[in-house]
Amino acid sequence: MKPYYEHAGITIFHGRCEDILPGLGIVDHVITDPPFSERTHKGHNASASGHAGEGKDTAKRSALSYSPFTEADCSAAVGRFIAACSGWIVAMTDHSLAPVYCRELEAAGRYVFAPLPYFAPGSTVRLSGDGPCSWTTWLIVARTAAQSKWGTLPGGYVARPGWIGQTERMGGKPTGLLRCIVADYSREGDLILDPYMGYGTTLLAAKELGRKAIGVEIDEAACEIAAKRLLQEVLEF
């Protein structure tokens, strides 16, 4: 199992996480942003005039380049997280799949906290139809019963100036958010796993904060972009 990229405690693997994770051993924490539900994907991709033009709210955005998660996908992912991780599990999701993650983590014996909001007004606007916009991503956070106490942690996150529109990939999260999450749910020197790495934002945050990290991504083009981002960060550090 040869890494796609490896430098200064940061490693990227190209492939399916179900194939790669069993050979990695145990990491300290999982921090990841897997695909959201079919409902969210359809809402994102739907537009009466198509993505080449403007939607009814004047938003312009490209369709998501990856498939949505089903409940079965969530269940399988949680099993892989549990097998790979001895500490915190932080998974970002939508309101449709949040209950599934909670149920599966609790069934596996993890202590699951109430979902935490990442509230980003204007970040995910409705292209057509009636009703409120979806401005909240839900963080499902769980730990083992035996895990040492970390004290009181933030009850959620609110987008700060410059965060919206900062993402490298459609559907990705801002680096500022990942810096906060990595800082709250790991300690310096810890090893973090992101099995749905995308463009490597979790890995960038981990490196900046003195953590080690492993990313796994099935899309080779995304691996290339993540490696370039990490290399650029190394050169500018």
N, C-alpha and C positions, 0 to 999 in steps of 0.2 A: 504494500500500500504506500505508494510514493506520493508525497505532498505535491500539490500544484505550486505552492509558494510557502517559503519558510524563512523567517528572519526575526531575530531578537525576541523569541518567545511567542511569536504569532505564526500560526500555521493554517493553510487553506488546503482542503481536500476537494477535488472535483468528483462528484458521483452522487449516488443515492444515499441518504443518511442511514437507511436500514442496512445497507451493505457495509458502510464505513464505521458506524458507531461501535459495533461489537469489538472491533480491533483497537479502540482508542484507550481502553481502561476507564477508570473513574475520574471525573472532573469535579471541581468544587461546586460550580453553579452552572445552570442553564439559563441563558437570557436570549430570547428568540422572538421573531415576528413571523410566524407561519402564515400561509394564505388564509384569507377570511372565508366566510360562507358563500354559497351560491347566491343567496339573496343580496349580499353586499356587492358581489361581482356584477350581478345583473344591474343593480342600481347605479354602479359606477359606469358601466359600459353603455347604458341606455341613453340614447339621444335622438330626438326626432329628426334632427338634421345631420346626424353622423358626426364622427370625431374630427372630420376635416373642417367642419364649420363650427358655429356657435350654438350652444344649447339655449333653452328658454331663459336661463339665468345668466347668460353671456359667458359662461365658463367654457374653457377650451382645455381638453386633456385627451391623452391617448388611452386606448383600451389597455387593460392589464395583460401582461405577457405570460401569465402563469395561470394554472387551473385552480379553482376554488377547493377548499377543504370540505369534506363530508364529515358526518359524525363518526363514521368508521375511521377516517383519516385521523381525527382527533384522538380517538381511543388508541390507535396504533402509535401515534406520536407520543402520547403520555407514557405508554409502556417503554418506549425508547428513552425518554427523559429519565424515568425512574431508574432504569438499568444503568444509566451513564453517570448519574449525579448523586453526590452525597450531601448537598446543601440546598440552597435556594433554587427554585424553579420559577422563572418569570416568563410567561407567554402572553403575547399581545394578540387580541382577537376582537371580534364584534359581538353584539348583544345576542346574536343567534347561537353562536358556539360557546359563549362564556359558560352557560350552565353545563355543557358537555365536559369541558375541561375540569370544572369544579367536581362534578360527579366522578369522573375517572380518577382524578388525583386523590379524592377522599377514599374511593374504593381501594386504592393502592396503599393506603395507610399514611398519606401525607396530611399535614395540617394545612387546610386551605383557608385563606383570609377572604373577606368580602372583596369582590372585584374592585380594582382601583381605576379611576378615570384618568385618561389623558385627554384634556379638553382643549381643543384647538379651533376656535371660531373661524369659519371660512375655509377650513382645510379640506373638507369633503362635501362639496355642494351638490344638491340635487339638480340634475340636468333637465328633468321634466316631471310633471305630475304635481300633486298637491301634498301638503304636509310639511313637517319640520325637517330641516336639514340634519344630516348625521355629522355631528362635530365631535363625537367621543369615541376614542379607542379604549377598550377595556383591558387592563392588565390583570391576569390571573396569577396570583403569588402564593406559593406553597413552600413549606419546609418540613423536615422530619421532626418527629416528636422529641428526639434526643438532641436536636441541634441547639448549640449554645445560644443564649439570649443576645439579641442585637440591640435591645432598647427600642424606643418608639421611633418609627420610620414615617416618612410622609404618607398621607392618605390619598395621594394622587398627584397629578402634575397638570399645570396650565401652560399652554404655549407662551413663550416669551417673545419679545420683539425680534424679528428676523428668522424665527423658526419655520413659519409657514412659507412654503415654496423653497425651503432649503434642501429638500431631499434630492438625492441623486437619481433615484429610480421611482417610477410611478408605483405608488403603494408603499414606498419606503417611509422611514421615520427620520426626523431631523437628528443630526449629530448631537445637538444640545440635549435633547431628550435622553438619548442613550448615555451621555455622560452622567446625567443625574441618576439613571437607573443603575448603571454600573457602580457608581459611587455608593449608592444606598445598599445594594445587594451583593457586594463583594468587598474584599479587603486587598490591600496592596500585596502583590505576589500570588494571589489566587489564580486558578485556571478556570476560565469561562468557556463554555461551549455554546456556539450558535449553529444548530443543525439546519437552519434555513437562512443562510447567511446573506443572500442577495448581493448587494454591492459592498458589503463588509463594514457597515457603519458601527455595529457592535464591536468589531475587532479594532477599529480606529479608536473608539472611546476607551477600550480596554488598554490599548497601548499608551494612550495619553495619560492614563491614570495609574500606570505601573502594574498592570495585571498581565497575565499571559492569556492567550485565547486560541481557540480552535474554531474554524469556520468550515462548514460543509455546504456545498451548493451544487445542484444538479445541472445548472445552466453554465456551460463553459465560458460563454461570453461574459456572464456576470462575474465569474472567477477572475477573468482577465482584468476587468474593470476594478474589482476589489484589490487585486495585487498592485495595479498601477496607483490606486489611491494610497495604499499602504507604503509603497515605495516613495511616492511624492512626499508623504508625511515624514518618512525617515529622512529624506534629503533636506526637508525644511526644518526639522526638529532642532 
